[in-house]
Amino acid sequence: MGLSVSSLAHEHKNFILEQLEQIERTLHPSVTEDEELVRRALFAVRNKSVVFERYIPTTSVLYTAVQDVRPTEVTVHFNSNVIQCSCPQQNWCRHKVSVVLSLFQYLDSVQDWSAKWRAKKGVNLHLLASERTPENWLGMVNEVMSHLLPEGRQIEQFLISNITENALSKLKKHLPFEREWQPIYNLFMEVAVLNKLWLHIFETGTNLKNDYFEYFFDRRFETIQNYVHEISGKSRLFATDPFFDVLQSLVRELLLERKEYISRRLNLYLLFWDTIFIERKRIEEESDIIQNLIESPSSNPNLSEDVPLPTVLALFHILLKNYDELREILTTIRPEQLDIYLGLAKFSFSHNDEVAGEMILKATVPYLNEFINNHLLPQQRQMSVRHINLLFDKIKLTEHEELMLYSAFGVYGVQPYSNYLLKTKRYEDWAALHQLYPSSISYLETCGLKEVLDEAPEVTLPLYHYYALEEVKQKSRMNYKQAVRIWKMMKSAAKKSGKTNYWADYIQTVREQYKRLRALQEELEKGNLLV
């Protein structure tokens, strides 16, 4: 058919080299299954089992067949960088690899490539997994990650998730058979892989400040959280203690020695100390480590500058109920750290420690205004205020503290402040609040308008007046109809409060003021408001 495979290989040299790089990154010589896959692909190349059937230049598609146990079709789409195989195996299979290597042999030596690939093999993962020690588990992670994270090379952001999934899939092939060991193994590998990846990112200067990494971390956190809860509900084997010791060290390293996203790192740290590391002796040991770092930061040259060590120490004062020491730390609060302290308050309540929770929340009140308006993005403020208010619902505040709290909430806290004013039966203040932060009638209803109408209907009259005139200002028939609906509500409120004479004077004044608006006059007549 006149197909020159050599010319084709040279024409699509970049594609072949890119595919080969993906193979090197995906398949690990230390993994028995990967080594077997490459060995069988090399066997197919040596035995000329790859047949190049036809090439269509107009679409740049190459059709090949691999003579395996049963004939398999592999189609190469050069333009779209896709290789398809008719076998059921996902990702890289021996047929795809054999086709790529068969093309590569026209560019370079396949034998040299296979020798270099096998030379990357450090230790056999199966041998490491056969002897169950935390050192061997770390060795497995280091072996897999050293292959997926080439030294000194930056990682493309979109590959971060792929690399992690690839590493975990290889490590999960060595999952212990015993059911009680499986969640510990999964949790250990998740944390160790995340720690190794984060270290590589900063050693190579890879940009971490992006939405993609946040999404990636949140997904990994959710998985870790599931494993943590799975472990927390079960009794532990004595043999697992050394693994939890190393896990404790890894979690501490993620917090203290990594950079960026300090809130997320602290959340991960809190998760473990809330659920996994609950022994008093372990808590005291960790507390001493943090205290020593505060007194002598140079003792850990890798300590990250963004770690608020006193705040971390506050966590252990909560766990140990050292309230005097906690109170002293709370005098050093800074507005930009408030999300961390609010997290500690939530942590306190989850441990049924109302004393610590109240102490922390009251200490944050003076800084809430600056935190909400200067340290939160506008799109975060509404939801954050809602969460903060739920926390403050757990404690009692003085009148002065309540005013500071709701003043800090501002427009983002109108609904919780409304609920508070209703609870304290301060209906005039409720009306004044909604005059200060005008919204809509429907929003007033969500904030308790019905209750105010029942208890103090007279205070709603200025609000109805305001919203009706806002509709009139739009000067359209539809808005006039809405204004009349609001005036009907106002008429009902006036009647309920015994102000019928006031209403008659009011609506007459409105009619006189807008006598030139014929459509509005017609709607007023239809609404039966003038009677």
HELIX and SHEET records of a PDB file:
HELIX    1   1 VAL A    5  GLU A   11  1                                   7    
HELIX    2   2 LYS A   13  THR A   26  1                                  14    
HELIX    3   3 THR A   32  ARG A   46  1                                  15    
HELIX    4   4 ARG A   94  PHE A  104  1                                  11    
HELIX    5   5 VAL A  110  ALA A  119  1                                  10    
HELIX    6   6 LEU A  125  SER A  130  1                                   6    
HELIX    7   7 PRO A  134  LEU A  148  1                                  15    
HELIX    8   8 GLN A  157  LEU A  159  5                                   3    
HELIX    9   9 ILE A  160  LEU A  171  1                                  12    
HELIX   10  10 LYS A  172  HIS A  174  5                                   3    
HELIX   11  11 ARG A  179  TRP A  181  5                                   3    
HELIX   12  12 GLN A  182  GLU A  203  1                                  22    
HELIX   13  13 ASP A  211  SER A  232  1                                  22    
HELIX   14  14 PHE A  238  THR A  240  5                                   3    
HELIX   15  15 ASP A  241  GLU A  257  1                                  17    
HELIX   16  16 ILE A  262  THR A  275  1                                  14    
HELIX   17  17 ARG A  280  GLU A  295  1                                  16    
HELIX   18  18 PRO A  297  SER A  299  5                                   3    
HELIX   19  19 LEU A  309  LEU A  320  1                                  12    
HELIX   20  20 TYR A  323  LEU A  330  1                                   8    
HELIX   21  21 PRO A  335  GLN A  337  5                                   3    
HELIX   22  22 LEU A  338  SER A  350  1                                  13    
HELIX   23  23 GLU A  354  THR A  364  1                                  11    
HELIX   24  24 VAL A  365  TYR A  367  5                                   3    
HELIX   25  25 LEU A  368  ASN A  374  1                                   7    
HELIX   26  26 PRO A  378  PHE A  392  1                                  15    
HELIX   27  27 GLU A  399  PHE A  409  1                                  11    
HELIX   28  28 GLY A  410  GLY A  413  5                                   4    
HELIX   29  29 VAL A  414  LYS A  423  1                                  10    
HELIX   30  30 TYR A  427  LEU A  436  1                                  10    
HELIX   31  31 ILE A  441  THR A  446  1                                   6    
HELIX   32  32 LEU A  449  GLU A  455  1                                   7    
HELIX   33  33 PRO A  457  THR A  460  5                                   4    
HELIX   34  34 LEU A  461  VAL A  472  1                                  12    
HELIX   35  35 ARG A  477  LYS A  496  1                                  20    
HELIX   36  36 THR A  500  GLN A  513  1                                  14    
HELIX   37  37 ARG A  518  LYS A  526  1                                   9    
SHEET    1   A 4 VAL A  50  ILE A  56  0                                        
SHEET    2   A 4 VAL A  61  VAL A  66 -1                                        
SHEET    3   A 4 THR A  72  HIS A  77 -1                                        
SHEET    4   A 4 VAL A  82  CYS A  85 -1                                        
END                                                                             
